[in-house]
Amino acid sequence: MLAEERRQRILELLAADRRVIAKDLAGRFQISIDSIRRDLTIMEEQGLLQKTYGGAIPLSPLPKVRTLSQPRSIRYGEAAPHQDAISRYAASLIQMNDTVFIGGAGIHYGMLRHLPEDIPFTVITNALTIAENIRNRSHIESYLIGGKLRSAGDSLIDTIAFEMIGKFNYDIGFITGGGIALNGVSTSTPEGAALTRAVSEASRRTICLAPHEKIGVQMFAGSVQLHQIDLLITDQGASEKFVREIESRNIQVKIADEYDSNEGANHESD
């Protein structure tokens, strides 16, 4: 198959599946991954696709991000494979006797099924659903941050919650946002942004969970700047250009692989 024919077939696969994986393409066309990466680089330069860390996605406008709290059935529904990969890797970083903050985002909820079961540790959360899920796990000490209950939304994010967050010291603060861009993490409300800042300031290590659909998005209220993040966990759909830019700022990046269900801690420099 000529290179031009192969690239046309890649475009057809991209149109059908909305995503292509470099190693899958290498197997399909029986050529090296380096050759596939050269194809994708050339096609990106021609304006045909956007190259990602693990393959490519179509060139299209970023999806609108919801600015209102999602119903629990949506927020805490079944995660997409790439989101679950991020949640799984994040959970694997928890060590014995750690104190960690886990918020109320869907990707935080996804961590619950992957939390370590053989070591004691402490979880502090501001989300009712998270607290209810872990309260009866005997190896987890769990604390719920207080504050005003809202008619919509599962998380407590008022000034009382900010004050309580500052009374703890966290080994890891797992944060996220509606958008993650080169100017930092952002969310839809000043209250949500302030709570994320409070978590980061109280954490020995700030870890940002960043699914590719949130990368490049800028929301209303900025929370944490990139230099305040110790590790950013994203997926193979993340823009390769964005990943390289983050790494050039001396921020560690982990690409969570949705095809690897046995990934463990201490591998973030892979």
Sequence and secondary structure as in RCSB ss.txt:
>XXXX:A:sequence
MLAEERRQRILELLAADRRVIAKDLAGRFQISIDSIRRDLTIMEEQGLLQKTYGGAIPLSPLPKVRTLSQPRSIR
YGEAAPHQDAISRYAASLIQMNDTVFIGGAGIHYGMLRHLPEDIPFTVITNALTIAENIRNRSHIESYLIGGKLR
SAGDSLIDTIAFEMIGKFNYDIGFITGGGIALNGVSTSTPEGAALTRAVSEASRRTICLAPHEKIGVQMFAGSVQ
LHQIDLLITDQGASEKFVREIESRNIQVKIADEYDSNEGANHESD
>XXXX:A:secstr
  HHHHHHHHHHHHHHHS EEHHHHHHHHTS HHHHHHHHHHHHHTTS EEBSSEEE          S   HHHH
TS   HHHHHHHHHHHHT  TT EEEE SSHHHHTTGGGS SSS EEEEESBHHHHHHHTT TTEEEEE      
SS SB  SHHHHHHHTTS BSEEEE  SEEETTEEEESSHHHHHHHHHHHHTBSSEEEE  GGGBT   SEEEE 
GGG SEEEEETTSBHHHHHHHHHTT EEEEE TT TT  SS TT 
